[in-house]
Amino acid sequence: MHETLGRLKQTKFPALTRDALTTLQVNLGYLCNQSCLHCHVNAGPKRKELMSKSLIDCVLDFIRQENIRALDLTGGAPEMNKDFCYLVTEARKMGVAVTDRCNLTILNEPGYEYLAEFLAEQQVEIVASLPCYLEENVESQRGKGVYHSSIKALKTLNGLGYGIKESGLTLSLMYNPNGPTLPPNQAVLEKDYKRELFARHGIVFTALYVLANMPIQRFGSTLISHGGFNDYMQLLQSAHQETNLSTVMCRSLISVDWQGYVYDCDFNQMLDMPLDGKKTHLRDLQGRDLTGQSIDVAGHCYGCTAGQGSSCGGAL
């Protein structure tokens, strides 16, 4: 795989500083039941990295001590960590809002059939990856059989109340382009998704988030192999909007890797760009105010500020 950090460090990005910390994003491991081309984590079925129970307890302690109100769980497929349910249950006992970044197909895997009901019982917000409402587009990016499995999972979630206003169970879908282009207008695409998924499958959902592909890990390496890395970087830079800087996710979030080390965001984690420029463990952050601290930036950050902007919460 081609290394991208050296190229990204050559690109200047405006300086950023932190606001108050509100969200803890935790990567529970790189193990996943899928291997997607766009994946900035390079996750897959053969990955062994998983957060231990002792580190999950460290996460819970940090949430308790620092009064964190939002826990964002990612991976890999975060549900494949054997202590996923423990973490969710304990966080919900503290009244913390929990988001599960789910690839949908995991809900149909043998041994994980209970997950949908568990998530509903715990009132976990689901942000689910579905790169298109068309089968051919989904399968070209994520593999054969993924589309039908995703539709089956969405129907299961709808059956539990997810995506239905009166239920209070939030189901958001995540779109990313199938290649080196900017995502389309989020509001317009959401209307298309809602119309097509309901017409084709009777599926409803709460909202659509659009996310630009990051020129790192598997996607960045593919760009380099095809000679398109510089062109994509130029596209991101030319579409930069200064107004998006005030709402990028790294200003109120920190990202924790499977070993407990801390980063300004999930993308920096994948580039091994740690908070403070050195390996800092979550347990060493307790009692420390990060407000006003500089955020480590590089060329990939244009992926969050290009056009309408994009983050883990969609367009900015």
C-alpha positions as CSV (number, residue, x, y, z in Angstrom):
1,M,0.0,0.0,0.0
2,H,1.3,3.5,-0.9
3,E,2.0,5.9,2.0
4,T,0.2,9.2,1.8
5,L,1.2,11.2,4.8
6,G,4.4,12.6,3.3
7,R,2.4,13.9,0.4
8,L,-0.3,15.3,2.6
9,K,2.2,17.1,4.9
10,Q,3.4,19.0,1.9
11,T,0.0,20.7,1.6
12,K,-0.7,23.6,3.9
13,F,-4.0,23.9,5.6
14,P,-5.4,26.8,7.8
15,A,-4.5,26.6,11.5
16,L,-7.3,25.3,13.8
17,T,-7.7,25.3,17.6
18,R,-10.1,23.3,19.8
19,D,-13.4,24.3,21.4
20,A,-14.8,22.6,24.4
21,L,-14.7,18.8,24.2
22,T,-18.2,17.2,23.9
23,T,-17.7,14.0,22.0
24,L,-15.5,10.9,22.4
25,Q,-15.1,8.9,19.2
26,V,-13.8,5.4,19.9
27,N,-12.4,3.0,17.4
28,L,-13.1,-0.5,18.9
29,G,-10.9,-2.2,16.3
30,Y,-10.1,-2.7,12.7
31,L,-11.9,-6.1,12.4
32,C,-14.7,-5.9,9.8
33,N,-16.9,-8.3,7.8
34,Q,-16.3,-6.2,4.7
35,S,-13.3,-4.7,2.8
36,C,-14.5,-1.5,1.1
37,L,-12.4,0.4,-1.5
38,H,-13.1,3.8,0.1
39,C,-12.3,2.6,3.7
40,H,-10.0,5.1,5.3
41,V,-9.3,2.6,8.1
42,N,-8.2,-0.3,5.8
43,A,-10.5,-2.6,7.9
44,G,-11.3,-6.1,6.9
45,P,-12.0,-9.7,8.0
46,K,-8.3,-10.5,8.6
47,R,-7.5,-7.6,11.0
48,K,-6.7,-8.6,14.5
49,E,-6.7,-5.2,16.3
50,L,-9.4,-5.0,18.9
51,M,-9.8,-2.8,22.0
52,S,-9.5,-4.8,25.3
53,K,-12.0,-4.9,28.1
54,S,-9.5,-3.0,30.4
55,L,-9.2,-0.2,27.9
56,I,-13.0,-0.1,27.5
57,D,-13.2,0.4,31.2
58,C,-10.7,3.3,30.8
59,V,-13.0,4.8,28.2
60,L,-15.9,4.6,30.6
61,D,-13.9,6.1,33.4
62,F,-12.9,9.0,31.1
63,I,-16.5,9.6,30.2
64,R,-17.5,9.6,33.8
65,Q,-14.7,11.9,35.0
66,E,-14.9,14.4,32.1
67,N,-18.7,14.4,31.9
68,I,-18.7,13.4,28.2
69,R,-22.2,13.5,26.8
70,A,-21.7,11.8,23.4
71,L,-20.0,8.5,22.6
72,D,-19.4,7.7,18.9
73,L,-18.4,4.1,18.2
74,T,-16.6,3.1,15.0
75,G,-14.3,0.5,13.6
76,G,-14.0,-1.7,11.5
77,A,-17.3,-3.0,12.5
78,P,-17.4,-1.8,16.1
79,E,-20.0,-4.5,16.9
80,M,-17.4,-7.2,16.3
81,N,-15.6,-6.3,19.5
82,K,-16.8,-8.8,22.0
83,D,-17.3,-6.1,24.6
84,F,-19.3,-3.8,22.4
85,C,-22.6,-4.4,24.2
86,Y,-20.9,-3.9,27.6
87,L,-19.6,-0.5,26.6
88,V,-22.9,0.6,25.2
89,T,-24.9,-0.6,28.2
90,E,-22.6,1.1,30.7
91,A,-22.5,4.4,28.7
92,R,-26.3,4.5,28.5
93,K,-26.5,3.9,32.3
94,M,-24.7,7.2,32.6
95,G,-27.2,8.9,30.2
96,V,-24.6,9.3,27.5
97,A,-25.9,9.5,23.9
98,V,-24.4,6.6,21.9
99,T,-23.9,6.5,18.1
100,D,-23.1,3.2,16.4
101,R,-21.4,3.6,12.9
102,C,-22.8,0.4,11.4
103,N,-22.2,-1.1,8.0
104,L,-25.7,-2.8,8.2
105,T,-24.5,-6.2,6.9
106,I,-23.1,-7.1,10.3
107,L,-26.7,-7.3,11.6
108,N,-27.2,-10.3,9.4
109,E,-24.0,-12.1,10.2
110,P,-24.2,-15.4,12.2
111,G,-23.9,-14.7,15.9
112,Y,-24.9,-11.0,15.5
113,E,-28.6,-11.4,14.8
114,Y,-29.5,-10.1,18.3
115,L,-27.8,-6.7,17.6
116,A,-30.6,-4.8,16.1
117,E,-32.9,-5.4,19.1
118,F,-30.1,-4.6,21.5
119,L,-29.4,-1.3,19.8
120,A,-33.1,-0.4,19.8
121,E,-33.5,-1.3,23.5
122,Q,-30.5,0.9,24.4
123,Q,-31.8,3.7,22.1
124,V,-28.6,3.9,20.3
125,E,-28.4,6.2,17.3
126,I,-27.4,4.3,14.1
127,V,-25.4,5.9,11.4
128,A,-25.4,3.3,8.6
129,S,-23.2,3.1,5.5
130,L,-25.2,2.9,2.3
131,P,-23.2,4.5,-0.6
132,C,-26.2,4.4,-3.0
133,Y,-29.8,3.3,-3.4
134,L,-28.9,1.4,-6.5
135,E,-27.6,-2.2,-6.3
136,E,-25.0,-1.9,-9.0
137,N,-23.3,1.1,-7.4
138,V,-23.3,-0.4,-3.9
139,E,-21.8,-3.7,-5.0
140,S,-19.1,-2.1,-7.2
141,Q,-17.8,-0.4,-4.1
142,R,-18.6,-2.9,-1.3
143,G,-18.8,-6.3,-2.9
144,K,-21.4,-8.8,-4.2
145,G,-24.4,-9.4,-1.9
146,V,-23.9,-6.3,0.2
147,Y,-26.8,-4.4,-1.2
148,H,-29.4,-7.1,-0.5
149,S,-28.0,-7.7,3.0
150,S,-28.1,-3.9,3.7
151,I,-31.7,-3.7,2.5
152,K,-32.6,-6.7,4.8
153,A,-30.9,-5.0,7.7
154,L,-32.7,-1.7,7.1
155,K,-36.1,-3.5,7.0
156,T,-35.3,-5.1,10.3
157,L,-34.4,-1.7,11.8
158,N,-37.6,-0.2,10.5
159,G,-39.5,-3.0,12.1
160,L,-38.0,-2.0,15.4
161,G,-39.0,1.6,14.9
162,Y,-35.7,3.0,13.6
163,G,-36.3,5.9,11.2
164,I,-39.9,6.4,12.3
165,K,-40.4,9.8,13.9
166,E,-42.7,8.7,16.8
167,S,-40.2,6.1,18.0
168,G,-37.4,8.3,18.9
169,L,-35.0,5.9,17.3
170,T,-32.7,7.7,14.9
171,L,-31.5,6.0,11.7
172,S,-29.2,8.0,9.5
173,L,-27.6,6.8,6.3
174,M,-24.1,7.7,5.1
175,Y,-23.2,8.3,1.5
176,N,-19.7,8.7,0.0
177,P,-18.9,9.0,-3.7
178,N,-17.8,6.0,-5.7
179,G,-14.6,7.6,-6.8
180,P,-12.5,10.8,-6.7
181,T,-15.4,13.3,-6.8
182,L,-17.1,15.6,-4.3
183,P,-20.3,14.4,-2.8
184,P,-23.5,16.0,-4.3
185,N,-25.8,18.4,-2.4
186,Q,-26.8,16.6,0.8
187,A,-30.4,17.9,0.9
188,V,-31.1,17.0,-2.7
189,L,-29.6,13.6,-2.4
190,E,-31.5,12.9,0.8
191,K,-34.7,13.5,-1.1
192,D,-33.6,11.0,-3.8
193,Y,-32.7,8.4,-1.2
194,K,-35.9,8.7,0.6
195,R,-38.0,8.5,-2.5
196,E,-36.1,5.6,-4.1
197,L,-35.7,3.5,-1.0
198,F,-39.4,3.8,-0.1
199,A,-40.6,3.2,-3.6
200,R,-38.3,0.2,-4.1
201,H,-38.3,-1.4,-0.6
202,G,-40.7,0.5,1.7
203,I,-37.7,1.7,3.7
204,V,-37.7,4.9,5.7
205,F,-34.9,6.7,7.5
206,T,-34.2,9.9,9.5
207,A,-31.5,11.7,7.6
208,L,-28.7,11.3,5.0
209,Y,-25.1,12.4,5.6
210,V,-22.7,12.9,2.8
211,L,-19.0,12.3,3.3
212,A,-16.1,13.1,1.0
213,N,-13.6,10.2,0.4
214,M,-10.4,10.9,2.3
215,P,-7.1,10.5,0.3
216,I,-5.6,8.2,3.0
217,Q,-5.2,4.5,3.5
218,R,-6.9,2.2,0.9
219,F,-8.5,5.0,-1.1
220,G,-5.4,7.2,-1.1
221,S,-3.2,4.3,-2.1
222,T,-5.6,3.5,-5.0
223,L,-5.4,7.2,-6.2
224,I,-1.6,7.0,-6.2
225,S,-1.7,3.7,-8.1
226,H,-4.0,5.2,-10.8
227,G,-2.1,8.5,-11.0
228,G,-5.0,10.5,-9.6
229,F,-3.8,11.6,-6.2
230,N,-2.6,15.1,-7.2
231,D,-5.8,15.8,-9.2
232,Y,-8.0,14.8,-6.3
233,M,-6.0,16.9,-3.9
234,Q,-6.4,19.9,-6.3
235,L,-10.2,19.2,-6.4
236,L,-10.5,19.3,-2.6
237,Q,-8.3,22.4,-2.3
238,S,-10.1,24.3,-5.1
239,A,-13.5,23.7,-3.4
240,H,-12.3,24.8,0.1
241,Q,-14.8,27.0,2.0
242,E,-13.4,29.1,4.8
243,T,-16.7,29.1,6.6
244,N,-16.6,25.4,7.1
245,L,-13.6,25.8,9.5
246,S,-15.8,26.8,12.4
247,T,-17.8,23.6,12.4
248,V,-15.3,20.8,11.5
249,M,-15.7,17.9,13.9
250,C,-12.2,18.0,15.3
251,R,-13.0,21.2,17.2
252,S,-15.2,19.4,19.7
253,L,-14.2,15.7,19.4
254,I,-11.2,13.5,20.1
255,S,-10.6,10.1,18.5
256,V,-9.4,7.1,20.5
257,D,-7.7,4.2,18.8
258,W,-8.0,0.5,19.8
259,Q,-4.9,0.8,22.1
260,G,-6.3,3.9,23.9
261,Y,-4.1,6.6,22.2
262,V,-5.7,9.9,21.3
263,Y,-5.9,11.9,18.1
264,D,-7.7,15.0,16.9
265,C,-9.9,13.0,14.6
266,D,-10.4,9.5,13.1
267,F,-8.6,10.5,9.9
268,N,-5.5,11.7,11.9
269,Q,-5.6,8.4,13.7
270,M,-5.3,6.5,10.5
271,L,-2.4,8.7,9.5
272,D,-0.7,8.2,12.9
273,M,-0.8,11.9,13.6
274,P,-1.4,11.8,17.4
275,L,-2.7,14.6,19.6
276,D,0.1,16.9,20.8
277,G,2.4,15.4,18.1
278,K,3.3,12.5,20.5
279,K,1.7,9.4,21.7
280,T,-0.8,10.5,24.4
281,H,-3.0,7.9,26.2
282,L,-6.6,8.6,27.1
283,R,-5.8,8.0,30.8
284,D,-3.3,10.9,30.7
285,L,-5.9,13.4,29.5
286,Q,-8.2,13.2,32.6
287,G,-8.5,16.6,34.2
288,R,-6.9,18.4,31.2
289,D,-8.7,21.2,29.4
290,L,-8.0,20.9,25.7
291,T,-9.8,24.2,24.8
292,G,-7.6,26.4,22.7
293,Q,-5.1,23.7,21.8
294,S,-3.8,23.5,18.3
295,I,-5.2,20.8,16.0
296,D,-2.7,18.8,13.9
297,V,-3.6,19.5,10.2
298,A,-2.5,18.4,6.7
299,G,-3.8,18.2,3.2
300,H,-6.4,15.6,3.9
301,C,-8.3,18.2,6.0
302,Y,-9.5,19.8,2.8
303,G,-11.8,16.7,2.6
304,C,-13.8,18.2,5.5
305,T,-13.9,21.7,4.2
306,A,-14.4,21.3,0.4
307,G,-17.8,22.5,-1.0
308,Q,-20.6,22.0,1.5
309,G,-18.1,20.4,3.9
310,S,-18.3,17.0,5.4
311,S,-17.8,15.3,8.7
312,C,-19.1,12.4,10.7
313,G,-22.3,14.4,10.9
314,G,-22.6,15.0,7.2
315,A,-22.5,18.3,5.4
316,L,-21.3,21.3,7.5
